[in-house]
Amino acid sequence: MIDLYTAGTGNGRRASVMLEECGVPYTVHKLDLTKGEQKTPEYLKINPLGAIPAIVDHDGPGGQKITLSQSGAIALYLCEKTGKFLPKDMAKRAVAMQWLLHAMSDEAPTSGALFRLGSLPEKPAAAIASFETRLIDMFRHVDKRLGEAEYLAGELSVADFALYPVVAGRMALLDNAGKLDNLKRWAGALAARPGVSKGMKVPA
């Protein structure tokens, strides 16, 4: 059994989507970020950074308990644990890792910066516009790839599940950008998956 410590953010939902898609039983522990529950002494023992998500797998490697944070690391761990969503072919696996890291190091931080800027009292318009342009450029990059292949790695992989929460949280921006039909097709296909749909509703 896995304990998932999470909140209703893209990073948190990346972990719950992977748990659902990999078919791993888990218990949800919802943290209220507005109340600082991620900074309590109890939670800091699980993730000293005081961020979500984090998991505690009580049946980790060798039957030993393992604690992990960072949604990308959690996603990869679940792939390795279950043997799912990482291509066996080395070339395809490398492509999946490329797109996974693009989602984690490029798109997710840019979307996160937009959220933080939009939360500021003064809402700096120039900075917001700059990050929106950057994110749209990334969406166009992904759209081009999805015009060549059904999924980012050619087959459904961890890369798709890593990117989906970013795209799902920015549908208004995607619609305003226009001409992203491949990305919209891909997003619709993922949204229709029961595991993705259920994972995106965690925590309830």
Secondary structure, 3 states (H helix, E strand, C coil): CEEEEECCCHHHHHHHHHHHHHCCCEEEEECCHHHCHHHCHHHHCCCCCCCCCEEEECCCHHHCCEEEECHHHHHHHHHHHHCCCCCCCHHHHHHHHHHHHHHHHHHHHHHHHHHHHHHCCCCCHHHHHHHHHHHHHHHHHHHHHHCCCCCCCCCCCHHHHHHHHHHHCCHHHHHHHCCCHHHHHHHHHHHCCHHHHHHCCCCC
